[in-house]
């Protein structure tokens, strides 16, 4: 690239050979290169986002499908891509007109499509439903200010109202044609943003809900630990996948049905957050139906990602919102994330949480050891800290683990299966294309961690060793990876991500219980781990949670 400067204006050009690469590199390859550049040169992220906004803004008008058009699924998919990109670069309110367009076009398509051809269209519209839920979460985030949350201005409210009206119109149209309404989660989410009561929808799952209401008590967890006087399972079901349809999307009824299946197999603890899409809302729907509420353990989060002035009123308002969405009067565990360590007001916020009678137990999320100990010194009783912990990211073994043992704090760990890479399906496989359609956002994240840890070849050696140990214990690779973390005394539970309504792994997860790794197993694993860059990860990334700050 060459550049010239004159008269205060800096210009640059891409040389011909570089331009040839850009013009001819396959789209998936270009994505890999861009992602790598952003990892290696984070200082260009701002420029990348600015240029993306410019490009996307210019494409909005041409992405709107005319009302009299009969678009193909490919056409609808292109509009969805632009809308998703707008969400990604912060143009959340501007994206709503595209989602409204997709709702209108989807309604028309459902009305004219025969029963035999519905499948692909229904799958697509379910993904749009998930997109709109994500958009409403982004709307809510955009309203945060340093004193709490602002009210939408007239223009913003109008955009949400127009989307809501299209959803209601779709509901009315499909009711007449006796088609299933594909936007149930969207309608509830937009109504919530507007402060409207939940829409009364004809629910094809009334029989399911009756079955849940008559459910027998769940079995005792095969392994449990004590948390604030409760026996809590040592595997939590994580609901972060509900934050985005990038992990797949399902209807409310399918998600609720899977909640029920988890509970009836003894997986009664669920982890969610204020920013995991509609996870709290849908889980609240399930728990309101389930007759054995005392058997369920609900963990959610209060995450402060933006500067704010801490007050008792602001903290209590967040707790009220969590209770409203969860349809509960008491939260079993409220985990607190604070983005700005340089501001010690997190100590005051935690004090307010500890004094709120609606919060049964207070935990932390992605706190490092230094600031966890600051909380301990402040006198606030902390029960848990949620951090990343796996064979590939073992940072908690350096400082966090011993601090937690000393102060009777249990770790709740995520990323333990590296987004699903620590599994039999990846043994003997070539390094993945991280933008293949089957790769999830979690896997893209953890693939970078695998590369930092030691690379794909060493990771394959780790998988082979895990397979040897798994064969010995008659379990799967994922069970051994889970067991390795569970065997640390500082760990209370592993949080295993659950793609509710999409895939089911409860039987597999049960095989992580009832056994432990022996010294021979540990030695085999240490022979691999000792060759990794685990110490470098701790030194260069920092203690637990540093990657988010």
Secondary structure as UniProt FT lines:
FT   STRAND          2..6
FT   TURN            7..8
FT   STRAND          9..13
FT   HELIX           16..24
FT   HELIX           27..40
FT   HELIX           42..44
FT   HELIX           45..63
FT   TURN            67..68
FT   HELIX           73..88
FT   TURN            89..90
FT   HELIX           92..112
FT   HELIX           115..117
FT   HELIX           118..142
FT   STRAND          144..145
FT   TURN            146..147
FT   STRAND          148..149
FT   HELIX           154..177
FT   HELIX           184..194
FT   TURN            204..205
FT   HELIX           206..213
FT   STRAND          224..227
FT   TURN            228..229
FT   STRAND          230..233
FT   STRAND          235..238
FT   HELIX           240..243
FT   HELIX           245..247
FT   HELIX           252..264
FT   TURN            265..266
FT   STRAND          269..271
FT   TURN            274..275
FT   TURN            277..278
FT   HELIX           279..289
FT   HELIX           293..295
FT   STRAND          297..304
FT   HELIX           312..326
FT   STRAND          333..338
FT   TURN            341..342
FT   TURN            344..345
FT   HELIX           346..355
FT   TURN            357..358
FT   STRAND          362..365
FT   HELIX           369..378
FT   STRAND          384..388
FT   HELIX           395..397
FT   TURN            398..399
FT   HELIX           400..406
FT   TURN            407..408
FT   STRAND          410..414
FT   TURN            416..417
FT   HELIX           418..420
FT   HELIX           424..426
FT   TURN            427..428
FT   TURN            434..435
FT   TURN            437..438
FT   HELIX           441..453
FT   HELIX           456..473
FT   HELIX           477..486
FT   TURN            489..490
FT   STRAND          491..497
FT   TURN            500..502
FT   HELIX           506..510
FT   TURN            511..512
FT   HELIX           519..529
FT   TURN            530..531
FT   HELIX           534..541
FT   TURN            544..545
FT   HELIX           546..548
//
